[in-house]
């Protein structure tokens, strides 16, 4: 168990750990300003698909903290602002649709309280789902193995102990993990900063590698499994996750190493048939040509910065959800 909460609702405010400062500084922001939460999602102070959804639901509630009118136009503007923050993680849109359902059924009073109850429920449900995902993943382990993960799909990214990282945490507690290799995860280093931070707190032995070392590590370090999270899973199992996941899946195939996706059912977008329909977020060039505002190349050179890629379903060995482990070909 980690001894921190990435997101917490205290004294009428959202309290969240500023993930851009980790692992150097464990600092928290308290706010009841929905615009501040929208900015936190855009800046990746709050990140990870389930955490984005939870924070957005709290933000909708907070937007009505001092309002007594059921102002539908204002509600629409709040929802649209939050929808504009990050396009790929379906959990954001899923959580916002839950607040929309709540809003539609609200009479005039208690708008804030009613949406807040919805947000708390989304948060608590996600915590339970993380536990169930961790438990469900245990059926995939027989021996003590080395495991590789990419990005951060842990307590920082969810309302509980994580998805992919909770599979690792539970497997470690059951004696199935020898060593974790954590991809650094360029450009924003969610692996070397955030996954490493969590693994250290959980006292799980790990080594950080750059993304370009993954092929070497799969060949040389006896990796038994790769497990990663997801931002959106299409009906056929095509999965959007942090940029680099697709490459890792191709490497896994070549080295005959199984690769699993761990995600709550809320990450499955049953409205889209395949990965072609997933909107990939492109982020600022400055995340590629500088690190913490320090230039690492000439900022006039052309760069690109897609935040996610889509791994075709046929490269994925299985998808671990709170209900079960699905195997290819996927039928959800
Ligand atoms: O850009 P990020 O850091 O929000 O990307 C996060 C990921 O890609 C995670 O793997 C995914 O959201 C799952 S988090 C449980």
Boltz pocket constraint, residues with backbone or C-beta under 6 A from the ligand:
constraints:
  - pocket:
      binder: B
      contacts: [[A, 44], [A, 47], [A, 48], [A, 49], [A, 50], [A, 89], [A, 150], [A, 151], [A, 152], [A, 153], [A, 154], [A, 157], [A, 158], [A, 162], [A, 163], [A, 164], [A, 190], [A, 228], [A, 229], [A, 230], [A, 231], [A, 241], [A, 242], [A, 243], [A, 262], [A, 307]]
      max_distance: 6.0
